[in-house]
Amino acid sequence: MTGYDPRITLARQDLASAALEGLVRAGQFVEPVSMRVVQPSASIRNGPTARSEQVDQLLFGEVFDRLESIDGHAWGQARRDGYVGWVAEACLSSELAAPTHRVSAIRTFAFGEPSVKSAFSGPLSLNALVTVVEERENLVLAADIGWIAPSHLAPVGIFEDDPADVAERYLGAPYLWGGRDSLGLDCSGLIQQALYACGRACPRDTDFQAALGRATGPGDLRRNDLVFWRGHVGMMLDSDRLIHANGHHMAVVIEPLAQAVERIETADGGPPTAFRRP
């Protein structure tokens, strides 16, 4: 396993994906089974229990490649961002469906009948993936979830063009370690979701994100630039203001970059480690 990051490598000493045979050592190589998330969100955890640490999160419609099942939990890899971990099998379905739309609103509800007065489920968060199978005048039917306002959806392949504008929609959302939905997310989750909405690929953790784009400097910062600290990241709204999900405020907030730099350094988080233009 030398040289392979376990966060994004579907391999352990006893079990690995068949695609890695000849690249890593493992006791057994198995073909993954593709599953689709059929709950509004699903935790990816570092162990096969509901009390294990959440390390990432899946959104509705995303694919999870399962390699093993233990006590109602599946071990595998998120197709969208490559993260490896355990997911409750109750959140997954073996029935795959190609998405036709993504959720473009910060969050939306799905109704059991083609009426906003009917029972609802959700919310589905920005960048969740749905398959529209029927259209009515005011609502469309998404497979396995219900009727959704079409104004809250965008066809797959239609993206936004300003990540910072997307990030601002999360303003006030609570900080949640490993989260990446509108009800709670962490610093790298916020950056990932903002870039996803603009059709940009983005890894999950800050150390991976620090390789995005090209380097810039503190004297040349502009909207959408990323500022990194040890284990933390934020996005610039202009040359002075930063938006970030952080544990100090326990929320997504906007604050002057200088203020954030001073506070983080005072708390032994050190100075910024990188400035990137994705």
PyMOL commands that set and color helices and strands:
alter all, ss='L'
color gray80, all
select helices_A, chain A and resi 18-20+89-91+150-152+163-168+187-196+206-209+218-220+257-266
alter helices_A, ss='H'
color red, helices_A
select strands_A, chain A and resi 16-17+29-30+33-37+41-45+54-59+63-70+73-78+84-88+92-93+101-103+107-111+120-125+129-130+132-135+140-142+146-148+153-155+180-181+184-185+214-215+226-229+232-236+241-246+251-256+274-277
alter strands_A, ss='S'
color yellow, strands_A
deselect
rebuild
show_as cartoon
